[in-house]
Amino acid sequence: MQLNDQEGVLKWASKGLPRLSEDTVDARKEWVQRNVALAEKKLSELEELGETCMKVSSDAESSELDDKYDDEGNAWQ
């Protein structure tokens, strides 16, 4: 609001938890359910990304080790 960004205010206000009143109890429950589902989805995506990063990292480390040792497992001097 202090930036005089009316579009931004409306955008982010619409994403917020509805005010508590007898008329908005159902809307608040829906908001919580929707946002919990979104958070679970994001967490799952990040876990998959983390697994992918760990695999790539492990593969890179294995490749680097192959370059540092000869066929008999002796370190290059």
RACOR-V368868 format. One record per residue. N is the residue number from 1. RES is the residue in one letter. SS is DSSP state (a for helix, b for strand, c for the rest). PSI is psi in whole degrees, -180 to 180 (999 if undefined). D_CENTER is the distance of its C-alpha to the mean C-alpha in Angstrom with 2 decimals. Layout:
N:RES:SS:PSI:D_CENTER / N:RES:SS:PSI:D_CENTER
//
This chain:
1:M:c:-39:28.22 / 2:Q:c:-18:29.69 / 3:L:c:4:28.60 / 4:N:c:40:30.54 / 5:D:c:85:27.59 / 6:Q:a:-39:28.54 / 7:E:a:-45:26.08 / 8:G:a:-41:23.16 / 9:V:a:-47:24.64 / 10:L:a:-40:24.99 / 11:K:a:-53:21.51 / 12:W:a:-30:19.79 / 13:A:a:-35:22.56 / 14:S:a:-22:22.05 / 15:K:a:-12:18.44 / 16:G:c:162:19.75 / 17:L:c:127:21.09 / 18:P:c:148:24.66 / 19:R:c:150:27.47 / 20:L:c:123:29.05 / 21:S:c:170:32.34 / 22:E:c:-30:34.14 / 23:D:c:-19:33.37 / 24:T:c:9:29.60 / 25:V:a:-46:28.87 / 26:D:a:-41:27.83 / 27:A:a:-39:25.65 / 28:R:a:-41:23.88 / 29:K:a:-44:23.38 / 30:E:a:-41:21.96 / 31:W:a:-46:19.58 / 32:V:a:-47:18.35 / 33:Q:a:-44:18.11 / 34:R:a:-43:16.27 / 35:N:a:-31:13.64 / 36:V:a:-44:13.32 / 37:A:a:-42:12.95 / 38:L:a:-42:10.24 / 39:A:a:-41:8.29 / 40:E:a:-40:9.28 / 41:K:a:-47:8.34 / 42:K:a:-41:4.63 / 43:L:a:-44:5.21 / 44:S:a:-44:7.55 / 45:E:a:-42:6.00 / 46:L:a:-35:4.23 / 47:E:a:-43:7.72 / 48:E:a:-42:9.49 / 49:L:a:-42:8.48 / 50:G:a:-42:9.60 / 51:E:a:-42:12.64 / 52:T:a:-43:13.46 / 53:C:a:-40:13.45 / 54:M:a:-40:15.60 / 55:K:a:-46:17.89 / 56:V:a:-42:18.41 / 57:S:a:-44:19.11 / 58:S:a:-42:21.50 / 59:D:a:-41:23.21 / 60:A:a:-42:23.74 / 61:E:a:-41:25.18 / 62:S:a:-42:27.47 / 63:S:a:-42:28.66 / 64:E:a:-39:29.39 / 65:L:a:-38:31.34 / 66:D:a:-35:33.31 / 67:D:a:-22:34.44 / 68:K:a:-12:35.58 / 69:Y:b:149:37.76 / 70:D:c:-177:40.69 / 71:D:c:-21:41.34 / 72:E:c:6:42.89 / 73:G:c:8:39.94 / 74:N:c:137:41.74 / 75:A:b:140:39.93 / 76:W:c:137:41.16 / 77:Q:c:999:43.45
//
